[in-house]
């Protein structure tokens, strides 16, 4: 990608100005020399995940929002059971509400085979109605404290590519090998302490014997979000990276309820000459969110932001690419729930090779998508506009 030296020179000034305004409680740690690998398809992601589980020697820790009792879910369960028989310690945190449709026998079978289960946020009258609005939306697996799998993939056939056509979810995942995995392991342990409502002895993180074996060229920053934070680190990470863009912003997200701060950030970027392109779903498994997201199209289109809708599959990937080299990828959507009420995990990967793969993939998806044009969007019917106004009243809760 051709660089503009004048814009590059101004990037640091914009970042410092935004950081002074946000005043984060603590700056995130940058882990250097990590190996990262992109998995652009569900089949590739789950093949790598199952292979890593099968080769685990000491520990496997999983934290997932949704786990289905289908072929993919049963393959993962069988691999975990086999790991326990080898003497591997296996712990699984799953979101109670996210797995409400999963059969009881599925988790009973995991427990029978020795998997240590922790349902996140089980219903409790002592918590009032607050428990219902809290979700563990993270998707991650940690193998031997040295290898981690992240992204938007839940465990199910819709994500692994076994479901064909319009019911399949289009998603992205990645693996990280390096020092950044230690922070993910610490976050997993903190979640266990939170749900146990009591002390859980901090684990000793297992370090690789040979650092050279795992040295890579990617710098990684882990961004953990949750409702107990005083401010949204997830949203601030999006804002800081948008503010740093000099030439191009590419975003793919399935649930687009960004709120005024993110919208202003995108419009400012477009005004200073950054090309901003959004890849959003034409169809969604949450139709109210789709309707709500489209209510902000006019403002963005008038401000120079380009919007494309993917119709071939259900978009579920959550990634932002800045200037072809810095990627924000993980479990968080550009919506208020991810900003304020979900437990999320994102990582910022600074690597031009990884960014190049993301860019090629997103541009291909954009070329296969329908571009939203302002004139056509403005001709939507009165009923649609009225429904958008009604849904916006409940935007905070979606």
Secondary structure, 3 states (H helix, E strand, C coil): CCCCHHHHHHHHHHHHHHHHHHCCCCCCCEEEEEEEEEECCHHHHHHHHHHHHHHCCCEEEEEECCECCCHHHHHHHHHHHHHHHCCCEEEEEEECCCCCCCCHHHHHHHHHCCCEEEEECCCCHHHCCHHHHCEECCEEEEECCCEEEEECCCECHHHHCCCCHHHCEECCEEEEECCHHHHHHHHHHHHHHHHHCCCCCCCCCCCCCCHHHHCCCEEEEEEEECCCCCCCHHHHHHHHHHHHCCCEEEEECCCCECHHHHHHHHHHHHHCCCEEEEEEECCCCCHHHHHHHHCCHHHHHHCCCEEEEECCCEECCCEEEECCCEEEEECCCCEHHHHHCEEEEEEEEECHHHHHHHHHHHHHHHHCCEECCHHHHHCCCHHHHHHHHHHHCCHHHC
